[in-house]
Amino acid sequence: MSGKVDIITFGCRLNAYESEVMRDHAEAADHPETVVVNTCAVTAEAERQARQAIRKARREHPQARIIVTGCAAQIDPGRFAAMPEVDQVLGNAEKLTAASFAESDGPRVRVNDIMSVRETAGHLISGFEGRSRAFVQVQQGCDHRCTFCVIPFGRGPSRSVPIGVIAEQVRALVEAGYREVVLSGVDIASYGADLPGQPRLGAMIRRLLAQVPGLPRLRLSSLDPAGFDDELWRLIADEPRLMPHVHLSLQAGDDMILKRMKRRHSRAEVVALAARARELRPDIAFGADLIAGFPTETDEMFENTLALIGEAGLTWLHVFPYSPRPETPAARMPQLATALRKERAARLRAAGDAVAARFLAGHVGRDAEVLVEQDNQGRTEQFAEIRLDAPAPAGTLTRARVTGANDQHLIGTRIREAA
């Protein structure tokens, strides 16, 4: 019988997926108690929180085997190996192998050159502990070099999962009762460039939905605006199972800052993209990642990013104050004061709270299909949180009439179970 396994996950949806792969491996290993800390390297704050979690895990689990992995561990394994609380450090490739968890007497640090990895293994998992939706990895790594980002050095080159493996995973999750799947990766917009025939993201999604007709809801994770191919546009227009919710990796709304970030889109292209999407799918909602206080950002440049929220009709904002990452070009640019970065991030978040509140208020009186997450709480097609008047089993779909809204969520009355 396997021992107790605790997984502490930081960062992206891909990390959430990989944590479940590690859970299976750790539970299969013969250790009385294991704590895995799956780190993120996007910001210095994410790394600080991971170190804090490691120290707390040792206090609460004095006899456990503590394994640290993830992007922060891949990029700077020595820093985590130096912590007395840590028993082992695994790289992002090593963390996905069963042998890393089965062998406790091997090297304390197992972190190889991630840039040499050329394959993405398919890991079939039965589900996600405590979640009503499942994340499925379709792509790994990134070939782009945004000047602020250290993630390519944690994830390696872009590589795609073949459609057959994706379909097999999604089919297994549907059979396990999952009603919604989120396609995740580091840069899913680059899907297929390394596969025979170079299928684009839209073609993969079309084939996936055809091969798994029993999947009711498919959602995309963060998507580069440059990744909208013709087939994806057709899916947005005519595929109801593809949720009307796209989270865009924007980072800024000023063209000069976008160039200095080495992004692949312009401000005007984002506005045009949002307008086209709404013309095809009027109920679509956009989320966005935005960085506040990027090096050299003037007041005018920041105001352009602030104005983009309204011009593009963004709803769900994920805001970061800029955090210099080691060895990145942006870290060598003229830096803004930390207080100014935080002030601008607060202004972006306040603007985001205001547009989200207006969006929620605009849905009062409408009907929504809700994926129940727990008790009486769930998410609509546009990823709005909703509280229902009666509980329903987690993971089920139900129709609801939206009867009210506050600044954080909708309020609804259940009508009937969805098909």
N, C-alpha and C positions, 0 to 999 in steps of 0.2 A: 504494500500500500504506500502511495507517495505521500510525502510530507506536505506541510502547509506552504503555500506559495503566495506571496504578496507582490503585486506589480505596481510600481509608482511611475506614471507616465506623464511626461511633459511634452509640450509642443503640438505637432500637427496630427492630422488624421492618419497619416501613414504610420506615425509612431504608435497610434492606437491599434492599428492593424497588427503591426509587428509585435506589440506587447502580447497580443493573444497567441501569436506563433510561439513566443518565448514561454508563455504560460503552459502551453502543451508540452514543450520540451522540459521545462522545470518540473512539472508534475510527474513526467515519466521518469525523471532521474531519482535515484534513491538517496535523498537528503531529507533530514527531519524538518528543516525549516529554511526557506529561501526567500530573500527579498531582492527584487530586481528593480533598479532605478534606471529608467529609460530617459536619457537626458535630451535637451534641446540646446542649440547653439545660436539661435537667431539673435538673442540679445544678451548683454551681460547680466541682466536681471534674471533671465531664464537659468543661466548657469548658477547664479547665487542661490536661487530657490532650490536647485538640484542639490547643491552642497548642503544646504540647510536640511533638506529631506533625508540625506544620507546620515547626517549626525543624529537626527530624530529617530530614524529607523534603528540605529544601533542602540540608542537608549531604550527604545521600546521592545527590541528583539535582541537581547544581548547574546543569545546563542545562535542566531541565524547566520547563514552564509549570505553575505551582501555582495551582489554583483552589480557593477555600474557599466552602462553601455549607452548607445545613442550618439548623436552628432557631437556633443561636447566631449564625450569620452574618445571618440574617433579622432578628433582634431587635436586634443591635448591630453593624451592618456596619462602622462606623467603626473599631471596635477591631481588627478583622481587617485592614482596609485599611491601618491604621497599621503593620502588621508588614512589615518590609522583605523578608521571604521570600515574600510573597504577590503574585501577578501580577494576580489578579482575584477579586472577591467576587460571588457570585450569590445571589439570593433563592430561597426555596423554590418559587416559581412559575417563575422564570427558569431554574432548574437542569434543568427537565424539557423544555426546548425545544432542538431541534437547533441553532438559530441561535446560541444562547449559546456553543456550543462551536466552531462553524464560524468565527465572527468574532473574531479576536484583536486587532483594532485599534479596537474600540468602547470605550465607557466602562469604566473600571477597576472601578467599582462598579455593578452592575445589580441593585438591590433595590427593588421597588415595594411599594405598600401591599397587604399580604396580606389585609387585611380587605375589600378590594374584589373579591377573587376569588370567583366564584360557580359555577364549573364544575370538574369533576375530569376531566381528559382520560384516555382509555384508552390505556395504553402497552403494546403487545404485545411481550413479550420472549421469547426462545427458551429461557432457562433461567438458572440461577444458578451462577456459576463456583465450583467447590469445594464445592457443597452438594448434599445428596441430596434435600432437600425444597425446595419453592418457595414463596415468599410472593406473594400476590396482593392488590393494593390493592382494597378494596371501598368504602372511605370515607376522607374526608380532613377535617381541621379539627375544631373543637369549639365548641359554642355555650354550654357551661357555664363557670362562672367559679369553680372551686375556689380558695380563698384562697391556696393555696401555689403554684399552677401558673402558669407563664409560657407554656406551650405554645400556648394559643389565639392568642397574639400572634405566634407563629412559624408557625402553620399556617392561621390564618384561620377563617372560619365553616364549620360542618359541611356537607358536600356528599357525595352518594352516587354510586357508579358504577352505571349501569343493569345489570340482570341479564344482558342480552344480551352486553354487553362483558365482564362477569366470566366468563360461560360460554365465550366465545370464547377468552379468555386461558387458562382452565383446560384447555380442550380441546387447545389448542396445547401446553401443558406435558405433558399426558398422552401426546400423540402423540410428544413428545420423550423420553419415557421416565420422567418423574417419577411416583412412586407415592404421594406425599403432598403436599398443598397446604395452606398455612396462610393463612387469611383474615385480613388485617391492615388496620389503619386507626388513626386517632387515637382515635376513640370509636365502635367498630363497633356498640355498643348503640344508637346513634342512627340506624343505617342506615335509609334510606328515607323519612325525614320530609320531604325536599325533592323526592321523585320523585312522578310522577302516581300517584294511588291510595294513596300513602304505605304501601308494603309494609314490614312489619317484618322484622327480621333472620331470624327463623325461616322466614318465607315465602320469602325470598330463598334460603336454604340448601336448602330443600325443592326449589325449582325448579332450582337449580344441580345438585343430585345427580341429578335426573330428566333434565336435559339433557346431563349428562356421565356416563353410566352406567359408563364405563371407569375412573373415578377410584376407586382402592381406599380411600384414606384422606384424610379432611378434618379439619383441626384449626383451632380458633379461637385467635386471639391474645387479648390482655388484654381482659376484658369487665367492664363496670360491672354490679354486681349488679342495678341497676334495669333492665337490658336483657333480662331473661328473659321473653319473651312466650309465649303459649300454644302456638304452633307449635314454638318452640324446645324447650319442655318435652316435646312429643310426639316430637321428633327424638331427644332424649336417651334417651327410653324405648324407641324402636323402630327407630332407624337405626344399624346396626352400622358403617357407613362413617364416621360422625361419632365421632371418637376420644373415649374416656372420660377426658378431661383438659380442665379449664377453668382458665384463669388469671384470677383475680378481682382487679379493681382495688379493693382494700379501703382501704388507707392507714392505718387505725386500728381499734381494737376497743373504743373508749370513746365513748359517745353524745355527751358534751359536746365532745370533740375532733372528732368527726365533724361536729357542727353548726358548730363554729368553722372547720372545713375547707370547709364548705358542700357536704358530700357529700349524696347523695340516698338513702342507706340508713341503717338503724340496725343496732346490734349484733345484736339479736334476729332481724332479717330475714336476716342472713347465716347465723346458726345454723340457722334454719328452711330457708333455701335449700339449704344443704349436706345437711340431713337428707332433704329431698324428693328431691334429686338421687340420693342413695345408695339411697333406696327404689326409684326407677325404674331405676337403673343401679348395682348394688352394687359394681362394679369401678372406679367413677369416682375420679379423683385431682384434688385441687385445688392449684393454685399461688396465690400471693397477693403483691401489692405491699404493703409496710408501711413507714411512715415513723416513725422513732424520734426523740423529742425535739422534737415540734411545739411551737411557742410555747404557754405556759401549761400544758403537760402536767405534772401532778403524779405522784408515785410511784404513787398509787392508779390514776390514769388509765392509766399505763403498764402496770401489772399487769393491767388489763382487756384491753389489747391482747395481752399475753403469754398470758393465759389463753384468748383466742379461738383460738389455734393448736390447742389440744387440743379445745375445745368444738366448733369447726367442722370439725375433722379436716383441717387444712391440711397439705400435704406439701412442696411446693417453694416456698420463700420467697425473695422478692427484696426485700432490706432496704436502705433508705436512711437514713442520719442526716439529719435535716432540714437543708436548705440554703436560706437566704433568697434569694429571687429578686427582682431589681429591679422596683419598681413593683407588687408584689403586696401585697394586704392583710395577709397573714401576716407579711411583712417588717416591718410597723409594729407588730406585737403584741409583748408582752414576751418576749424571747428567753431560751432556756435556754443555759447555758454549753456551749461546744463539747465539752468533755471529757465532760459528762453525756450529750450526744447520742450521742457515740461509744460510751460505756459501754453505753447502752441498746441501741444498734444491735448491739453485740457480744453482748448477752444474747439478743436476738431471733434472731440468726444461730446462736448455740449451740443454742437451742431448735429452730430449723429443722433443724440438722444431726441432732439427736437423733430428731425425728419422721421425717426422711427415712431414717435408718438403720433404724428400726423398720419402716417401710413396705417397704424393700428386703428385710429379713430375712423379712417375712411372705409374700414371693413365692417363696421357695425351695420347690421341688417342683412348682411350677405350670408350665404351658406359656404361651408368649408369642409373639405375632407381632412380628417385629423388622424395622424398616427399617434396613438396613445403611448406615452413613455412610462408613466407610472401613475397609478391611482386615477385622478381626474385631470392630469396635465398631459399635454401633447403638443404637436407641431402641425401647422397647416402646410399646404403645398408650397407656399412662399417662405416657409421656415419661421413663421411667426409663432410665438408661444401662445397657447390658449389654455384656459382653465375651464373645465366642463362642470355642469351642474350635478353630474353623477359619475362615479368611477367606472372604468372599463378595464378589461385585462390588458396589461402592457403588451405592446407589439401588435395590437389589433387596429384596424381602420374603422372609423366611424364618421358619419355625417353629423354636422352640427350647424345650428343657426347662431351667428355671432350677435349677441344681445348687448354687449358693452365692451369697453376698452379702458385701460389706464395707460400710464406711460411705459409699462413693461410688458403687458400681455393683453390678449383678448379674453373675453368672457363669453362662454357659449352654452347653449342647450343642446343636448344630444337629440338627434332626430331619428337615426336608425344606424344599424351597422352597414358599413360600405361593403361593396362586393369584393 
